[in-house]
Amino acid sequence: MIFMSPYETPFYFIVFGIAVAPLGLLLFFGKKRLWYQCALTVFFLYMSFGGARYKQGIALAAYLIFQTALATAYFKYRQKHNAAPVFIIATLLAVLPLALVKLSPVLSESLSAAGFLGISYLTFRSVQVVVETRDGLIKEFGPLRYVLFLTFFPAISAGPIDRYRRFSGELFAPPGPDRYAELVGQGIQHIFMGFLYNYIIAHLLGHMLLPLVKEYVLSGGGFLGILYYMYVYSLYLFFDFAGYSKFAIGAACLMGYDIPPNFNKPFSSGNIKEFWNRWHMTLSFWFRDYVYMRLMLFFLKKKVFKSKVAASNLAYFALFLLMGLWHGITWYYIAYGLYHAAMICLTDAWLRFKKKHKDGLPHGRFTRALSVVITFHAVCAGFLIFSGFLNELSERM
């Protein structure tokens, strides 16, 4: 048995193609056998979390038991009751495993043993189910469909972050022969684009060019060298992550699932707010729906602020601070989150100003191009903070 992470090598796609072929054949005839998808899930999870990663596999199994019991209990409770304290406790419990893993460097390194590849993305799905159960949006729930939702292996390690209701609708309903033929075409295209993005462009940028630029900066490249590093790292981050997302979406298509996209030409954004509607979209929309909007609703309902602008700004800072802490408890991740919060608040202020003075401000292709260039550099500056390279430079000085 060969153990490997999802999409780690081209051989993964050979194994995937052979394993998924029977499922694809069934879908071409408008049929679906859930037992076969269950078998595929077990096989690919074993391939990703077996062997030397067996401890992660044990942690994953324990996590699934815990989250399934929690979601099932809360769903049954919600059929008759809707007490806010119970919802808060259920939400905190859903987040607890991830919080312990993230806080392990501060609390105890032994807590890191509870972690596994993709725990963050499973937690996002778990919290989403609890919140939407509380809102009464989830009408049907079953432990099996919940586990398959959490462990959908094409997207288990880094997304895209699907929604339970959308996934559940496709889980039991085959797409039909014509629609599946379209999905196969889209899936093959996504996978080949993923090869270009991840195996070629990201490899050239991250494994060949970035070390050379880093060496140049550390040997006295100065500001210009840091600028080079910022550009190369930003492009590497995009092509590496977007390539992985292409793989995940393509693999899902071949299994008959049309999961949401993660990137939509983010470097063509005209402002930071637009950027976050194009970059890692499923994560952005998750934080928007389950953190920002919830905070805004709380602030307005409790009349914490008289001004909606003040409430919005505080909600943005809380959201991006949380996003920074999610990446890790280090100063540059926190600074990255606060940086983007400040950028979005400034963008909101600028958009309000533009709306008020729209007749007196120039607009057209040139101003749009200028805004794209400015936004690109603002985004890259954020990625430079995120990379931790500035921290490394400061330690060497």
N, C-alpha and C positions, 0 to 999 in steps of 0.2 A: 504494500500500500504506500503510495506517494502522498505525503502530507504537504499542503501548501496553502497560503492565504489566497483569497479570491483574486483572480486576474494577475497573480504573481508572475507567471510565465506563459508563453504561448501554449504550452502543454495543457494548461488549465482549460483552455477553450476546446482542445481536442477531446478531453474527458467530458466537458460540458456538452459538446455537440453529440457525442455518442449516447450520453445518458438521457438527454432531452429528446432525442429523435423519436422514441415511441410516443411520448406525450404530444409532440408536434403532429405525428401521424393521426393520432386520435382527434386532435383539434381540427385537422383538415376535413375530417368527416363529421364535424360538429359534435363531438363527444368529449367528455372529460371524466377522468378517473382520479378522484381526489386521493385515493390510496397510493397512486403512483407518485403524486406530488409529495405526499408524506414521506415516501421511501426516498425520493430525491433529496428532500430536506435533510433527512437523517444522514444520508450518504455524504452530502457536501459539507454538512456541519462536522461530521467525523473527519473529513479530509482537512478541514480548516482548524479544528480544535483537538485533533488526535495527536498521537506521537509525542513529540517533545512538548507540545502545547496541552497536554492532557489536563494540567491543573486549570487552564482556562476553560477547558471543556466541562470540568466539574463545576467551576464557578458559573458557567452559563446555565447548566442544568439546574443548579440551586436557584439562580436568578429567575428562570422560567417558572419553576414551581411557586416561588414566592409571589411573583407578579400575577400569575394566573389565579392563585388563591385570593389575592387582594382584589383584582378586578372582578372576579366572580362574586365575591362577598359584597362588594360595593354595588354591583349591578342589582343583586337581589335586594339589598337594603333600599336602593333608590326606587324600587317599584312601589314602596309604601311610605317612604319617608324622604325628607330633603333637608335635614339639619345641616347648617353651615359648618359647625365644628367637626362633624363626621367627614364632610367633604375635605376640609383642610387637613385632617389627620390622614385620610386616604391619599391625598396629593403628596404630603410630606413623606409618607411611607413609600410611595412610588419613586420618589427622588432619592430616598435614603441610601440605597446601594451605590449609586453613582456618587453621591456626596461623600460617602466614606472612602471610596477609591480616590476621589480628587483631593480629599483632605489627608490622605495617608502620609504625605511628606511632613505634615505638621503634627498630626496626631500620633500615628504609629505606622511604620513601614509595613507591618504585618497585614494591615488592612488592604494593601495593594493586591493581596492574593485573591480578593473578591472581584478583581477586575478581569476583563477579557476583551478581545478585539470587538468593537462595536457596541460596548455597553452604553455609551452616550446616546446612540441612535435608537437603541431599544428603549431607553428611558424616555426619550421624546415621544415615542409611540405609546408607551405605557401611561404617561401623564395625559396625553391627548385623549385616551380612552376614558380615563377617570373624569376629566373635565367635561367631555361631551356626554358622558353618562349623567353627570350632575345636571347638565343643561337640558336633558331629555331628548337629545338628538339621536342617541343610539337606542333603537327600539328592539333590536335582536342581538343577543350575545350568546356565544358558546365557547367553552374552553378550547376546543380544537381549532376553531377559526381564529381565536385570539392568539394561540401559540403559532399558528401558521403565519399570521400577520406579523408577529414579532420577529419570527425567524425566517422571513422570506429571504433566502440566502443570496440572491443576486445583489441585494442592497443592504445586507446585514452589517457590513463593517463601516460604511461611511455614507449611507443614504443612496439615493434621495429618500427623504422622509415622507412616506405615504400616509394617507388618512384611512382610518379603520373602515369608515362607511364606504369609501370608494373601493378599497381593496376587497371588502367583504362582498360587494356587489359582483365583482369579477371572479371571486373565488368559486362560486357555485354556478356561474353562468358562462358557458363557453362562448367565445366571440363570434362563432359562425365561420364557415369556410372562407367566404369572401373577405371578411374583416381580418381573419387570421392571416390570409395571404398578404394583406397590407402590412400587418404587424411583422411578418417575417422579413419583408422588404425593408421596413424601417429598422428592424433589429440588426440585420446584416450591415446596413449603412452606418448605424451607430457604432457597431463593434469595429468596423474598419476605420472610422473616424477616431475611435478610441486608440487604435494601434498607432495612428499618425500622431495624435496628441501626446499619448503617454509613453509609448515605446520609442518614438523617434524624437519629436520636438522636446518633450520634457527631459528625456535622457540627455540630449545634446546640451540643453540649458543647465540642468541641475547636476549632471555627473561629469561633464566635460568643461563647460564654460565657467560655471559658478566657482569651482575650486581655483581656477586661474585668476578670476577677478578678486576672489578673497585673498589669495596670496599677494596680488598686486597691492591691495589696500593695506594689508598688514606690513608690507615692506615699504610703506610710505607713499601710497597712492594719493593721499589727501582727499579733499572734497570731491574731486572728479572721480576718484576711484570708488568712493561711497555711492556716488550717483550711478556709476556703472553697476555696482552691486544691487542697488535698489531696482533698476530696470530689469536686470537678469533674473533676480529672485522673484519679482512680481510676475513676470511672464512664465517662469518655471512653475510657480504656485498655481497659476491658472491652468496651464496645459496639463499638469500632473493631475489636478483635482477634476478638471473638466473631462479629461480622458477617462478617469475612473468612472465618472458619472455616465459617460457614453457607454462604457462596458456594462454597467449595471442596468441601464435603460434598455440596451440592446438585448441582453440576456433575458430580461423580463418580457420583452416583446416576443421572443422565441418561445416563451412559456405561456403566451396568451394574455399578458398583462400590459396595460398601457399606463405605466407609472409616470408621475409628473416629471418634467424636466428640471434641471438644477441650474443651468446657465443660459443666458440669452444675451450674447454679445455685451458683456458688462463693461468693457472698456470703451464702448461707444456712448456711455451715459453722459448726460448733460449736467448732472449734479449728484451729490452723494446719496440723496434720497432715491433717485432713479437707479443709482448703482446697486443699492440694496434690494431693489425690485428685480434686478437682473443677475446678481451674484448669489450663488448657493441659495436659490430662491426658496426651496422647501424649508431650509433652516430659518431664513429671514421671515417667511410667512408664519412659521411656527412661533417664533418669538413675538411677532406682531400680534397674532391671534390670542396667544395664551399668556403673554406677559404684558406687553404694552397696552392692549385694549382692556385687559382686566384691571390694570393699574389706573388707567384713565377712568374707567367706570367707577372704581372705588373712590378716586379723588373727587369726581363730580357728584357722586351720590352722597358722600359724606361732607361735601362742601369744604374740602381741605383748602382749596384755593378759590379765590374769587375769579381769577383769570384762567381761561382755558389754555392760554399760551404757557403760563407758569406750570400748570398741571402736565401739559404735554412735554415740556422741557425736562421736568423731573422724571417723568416716566421714561423718556429716552435715556437719561443718564442711568437710571436703575436697570433698564433693559441691557444697555451695552456694557455696563459694569458686570452684570451677570454673565453676559456672553464672554467677556474677557476672563472672568474667573473660571468659566467652563473650560476654556482652553488650558488653564493651569494657574496655580497660585504663584505667579512671578510678577515682578513689577512691570515688565514690558507687555505682558498680556493685559494687565489692568490698564496700563497707559494706552494700549491700543483701543480698548473699549471706550475709555473716556475721550480719547481723540475723536473717535467716530461719533460719539454722542454730541460733542461740541460742534463737529462739522454739520451734523444734521440740524441742530438747533440754529446754527448760522444760516444754513440753507433755508429753513423755514422762515426765518426773519427776512432773508433776501426775497423769497417768493411772495411774502406779504407785501414787501416794499414794491416789488414789480407789479403786483396786482393793483396797488394803489396809484402807481405812477406809470401805468402801462402805455399811456399816450406820449409820455416824454422820454421814454427809453428806446434806444435802437434795438431792432430785432430782425433776424434774417439768417441766412446761411453762415455769414461770417461770425455773428455772435454765437450761433449754435456751435460752430467749429471751435471757437475760442473756449466756450464753456466745457466742451468735451476734453480739450487739451488740459485745461485747469483741473478738471475733475480727475483725469487720468493721473496727473502728478500728485494730487491730494491723496488718491487711493494708494499709489505706489509708496508715498511717504508713510502711510499707515502700515503697509506691508513691511517696510523697513523696520519700523518699531516692532511689529509682530515677529519678525525673524529672529530677534534676540541678538543680531549682529552688533548693534550699538552697545549692548551690554558686554559682549566679548571685547569690543574695542576699548571700552572704558576700563576693563580689568587689566588690559595689557599696557595701559598708559601709566 
